Amino acid sequence: MKLQDLLRLVGEEPVFASSLLLAGAVSPAATQLQLGRWVKAGKLTQLRRGWYALAEPYAKASPHPFLVANRICRPSYVSLQSALAWHGLIPEYVPVVTSVTTGRPRQWRTALGDYLYRHVKTAAFCGYRRVEVQPGGFAFVASPEKCLLDLIHLTPGADAWPYLRELRLQNLTTLDAAAMTQLAHDWGSPKLQRAAARLRELREQEA
């Protein structure tokens, strides 16, 4: 395969799987060898085994970190601190993209950033939506209510007042209090129900 052929196939894809190149009478070994050559030549960036991104000047746009996070671990959606910052609920910049998955916890360090995945049960894999994170680029991101509850669920003692205040939450009036209460109820977790009640109180204080 020539580089021009690759660009015709994946030129519109900011992140692509090597399996996309294996349709038809193609040698997997030869394809992997060619991909390795392009990585060494700086024409591709390898994110993890089987996943690549076009390097400049071949990439039409740098892939948004949330889009990369969704692609290199499936199923997953961006949540926790990353989604909190995205929704404007915390003031801090978050250097590691944090996501939730039904698979095992893992972390990847790539040339395009660091990606951390936390595990939740299948029943809790909900409360996310598909949003446009860059022109023409979409990613699954937790709702404001769900990313808060995900963080509290996965952090010991996070339903306590000291932890909630340490988060320095802001823009709480954007939260849908009813949706947050329903999510906590559906989860069946007393910890999340306590946290939801305290978050509603913080929301009312801000309002």
C-alpha positions as CSV (number, residue, x, y, z in Angstrom):
1,M,0.0,0.0,0.0
2,K,1.2,3.5,-0.9
3,L,0.7,6.5,1.4
4,Q,-1.7,8.0,-1.2
5,D,-3.9,4.9,-0.9
6,L,-3.9,5.2,2.9
7,L,-4.9,8.9,2.7
8,R,-7.8,8.1,0.4
9,L,-9.0,5.5,2.9
10,V,-8.6,7.3,6.2
11,G,-8.0,10.9,5.2
12,E,-11.3,12.0,6.8
13,E,-10.7,9.9,10.0
14,P,-8.7,11.6,12.7
15,V,-8.1,8.2,14.3
16,F,-8.3,4.8,12.6
17,A,-7.9,1.1,13.3
18,S,-5.4,-0.9,11.3
19,S,-8.2,-3.5,10.7
20,L,-9.8,-0.9,8.3
21,L,-6.9,-1.6,5.9
22,L,-7.3,-5.4,5.9
23,A,-10.4,-5.7,3.6
24,G,-9.9,-7.9,0.6
25,A,-6.8,-9.8,-0.5
26,V,-4.4,-8.0,1.8
27,S,-1.5,-9.5,3.8
28,P,-1.9,-8.5,7.5
29,A,1.8,-9.0,8.1
30,A,2.7,-6.7,5.1
31,T,0.2,-4.1,6.3
32,Q,1.6,-4.1,9.8
33,L,5.1,-3.8,8.4
34,Q,4.2,-0.8,6.3
35,L,2.4,0.9,9.2
36,G,5.5,0.5,11.3
37,R,7.6,2.1,8.6
38,W,5.2,5.1,8.4
39,V,5.3,5.5,12.2
40,K,9.1,5.5,12.1
41,A,9.0,8.1,9.3
42,G,6.8,10.4,11.3
43,K,3.8,10.0,8.9
44,L,1.7,8.2,11.4
45,T,1.3,8.3,15.2
46,Q,0.6,5.0,16.9
47,L,-1.8,5.4,19.9
48,R,-1.9,1.8,21.0
49,R,-1.7,-1.6,19.2
50,G,-4.0,-1.4,16.2
51,W,-4.9,2.3,16.5
52,Y,-3.2,5.2,14.6
53,A,-3.6,8.8,13.7
54,L,-2.3,10.7,10.7
55,A,0.6,13.0,11.6
56,E,1.1,16.5,10.2
57,P,0.9,17.6,7.4
58,Y,-1.3,14.6,6.4
59,A,-3.9,15.1,9.1
60,K,-6.6,17.6,8.2
61,A,-7.1,18.4,11.8
62,S,-5.6,17.3,15.1
63,P,-8.1,14.8,16.8
64,H,-9.8,16.1,19.9
65,P,-8.7,14.2,23.0
66,F,-12.2,13.1,23.7
67,L,-12.5,11.5,20.3
68,V,-9.2,9.7,20.8
69,A,-10.4,8.4,24.2
70,N,-13.6,7.0,22.7
71,R,-11.7,5.2,19.9
72,I,-8.8,3.6,21.7
73,C,-11.0,1.9,24.3
74,R,-14.5,0.6,23.4
75,P,-17.1,0.8,24.9
76,S,-16.3,4.0,26.8
77,Y,-17.4,7.5,27.4
78,V,-15.6,10.5,28.8
79,S,-16.5,11.2,32.4
80,L,-15.2,12.1,35.8
81,Q,-12.9,15.2,36.0
82,S,-12.5,15.5,32.2
83,A,-16.3,15.8,31.7
84,L,-16.6,18.0,34.8
85,A,-14.2,20.5,33.2
86,W,-15.8,20.2,29.8
87,H,-19.2,21.1,31.3
88,G,-17.6,24.0,33.3
89,L,-18.4,22.4,36.7
90,I,-14.8,22.6,38.0
91,P,-12.3,25.4,37.2
92,E,-9.2,23.2,36.8
93,Y,-7.5,22.1,33.6
94,V,-7.4,18.3,33.5
95,P,-4.3,17.0,31.7
96,V,-5.4,13.3,31.7
97,V,-8.5,12.4,29.8
98,T,-10.6,10.3,32.2
99,S,-13.3,7.9,30.9
100,V,-15.6,5.1,32.1
101,T,-15.8,1.7,30.6
102,T,-17.4,-1.7,31.2
103,G,-14.0,-3.3,30.5
104,R,-11.1,-3.6,32.8
105,P,-9.4,-0.4,34.2
106,R,-6.4,0.7,32.1
107,Q,-4.2,3.6,31.2
108,W,-2.4,4.6,28.0
109,R,0.3,7.2,27.5
110,T,0.4,8.3,23.8
111,A,1.9,11.0,21.7
112,L,-1.5,12.7,21.7
113,G,-2.0,12.6,25.5
114,D,-2.7,10.4,28.5
115,Y,-5.9,8.4,28.8
116,L,-7.3,6.8,32.0
117,Y,-10.2,4.3,32.1
118,R,-12.2,3.4,35.2
119,H,-14.5,0.4,35.4
120,V,-18.2,0.4,36.1
121,K,-20.8,-2.3,35.9
122,T,-22.9,-2.6,32.8
123,A,-26.0,-1.4,34.6
124,A,-24.2,1.9,35.4
125,F,-23.0,2.4,31.8
126,C,-25.5,5.1,31.0
127,G,-26.1,8.9,31.3
128,Y,-23.9,9.9,28.4
129,R,-24.6,11.6,25.1
130,R,-22.9,12.1,21.7
131,V,-21.6,15.6,21.4
132,E,-19.7,17.5,18.8
133,V,-16.2,18.2,20.3
134,Q,-14.7,19.6,17.1
135,P,-16.1,20.4,13.7
136,G,-17.4,17.1,12.3
137,G,-15.9,15.2,15.3
138,F,-18.2,13.5,17.8
139,A,-17.6,11.8,21.1
140,F,-19.6,10.2,23.9
141,V,-19.4,12.4,27.0
142,A,-21.2,11.9,30.3
143,S,-24.0,14.4,31.2
144,P,-23.1,16.9,33.9
145,E,-25.2,14.9,36.4
146,K,-23.6,11.5,35.5
147,C,-20.0,12.6,35.5
148,L,-20.5,13.9,39.1
149,L,-22.1,10.7,40.2
150,D,-19.4,8.6,38.4
151,L,-16.7,10.5,40.3
152,I,-18.4,10.1,43.6
153,H,-19.1,6.4,43.0
154,L,-15.4,5.7,42.1
155,T,-13.9,7.8,44.9
156,P,-13.9,6.6,48.5
157,G,-15.6,9.1,50.9
158,A,-16.7,11.3,48.0
159,D,-20.2,11.7,49.3
160,A,-18.9,13.6,52.4
161,W,-19.1,17.4,52.7
162,P,-15.3,17.9,52.9
163,Y,-14.7,16.2,49.5
164,L,-17.6,17.9,47.8
165,R,-16.4,21.3,48.9
166,E,-12.8,20.4,47.8
167,L,-14.1,20.0,44.3
168,R,-14.8,23.7,44.1
169,L,-17.9,23.0,42.0
170,Q,-19.3,25.9,40.0
171,N,-22.2,26.6,37.7
172,L,-24.3,24.1,39.7
173,T,-27.5,25.8,38.5
174,T,-26.9,24.1,35.1
175,L,-27.5,20.7,36.8
176,D,-30.8,19.0,36.3
177,A,-31.6,18.2,39.9
178,A,-34.4,15.8,39.0
179,A,-32.2,13.9,36.5
180,M,-29.4,13.6,39.0
181,T,-31.8,12.3,41.7
182,Q,-33.2,9.7,39.3
183,L,-29.8,8.5,38.3
184,A,-28.8,8.1,41.9
185,H,-32.1,6.2,42.6
186,D,-31.7,3.9,39.6
187,W,-28.1,3.1,40.7
188,G,-29.6,1.8,44.0
189,S,-26.6,3.2,45.9
190,P,-27.2,4.9,49.3
191,K,-23.9,6.7,48.9
192,L,-25.0,8.3,45.6
193,Q,-28.4,9.2,47.0
194,R,-26.7,11.0,49.9
195,A,-24.4,12.7,47.5
196,A,-27.3,13.8,45.2
197,A,-29.1,15.3,48.2
198,R,-26.0,17.3,49.2
199,L,-25.4,18.4,45.6
200,R,-28.9,19.6,45.4
201,E,-28.3,21.6,48.5
202,L,-25.1,23.1,47.0
203,R,-27.1,24.0,43.9
204,E,-29.7,25.8,45.9
205,Q,-27.1,27.7,47.8
206,E,-25.5,28.8,44.5
207,A,-28.9,29.8,43.1
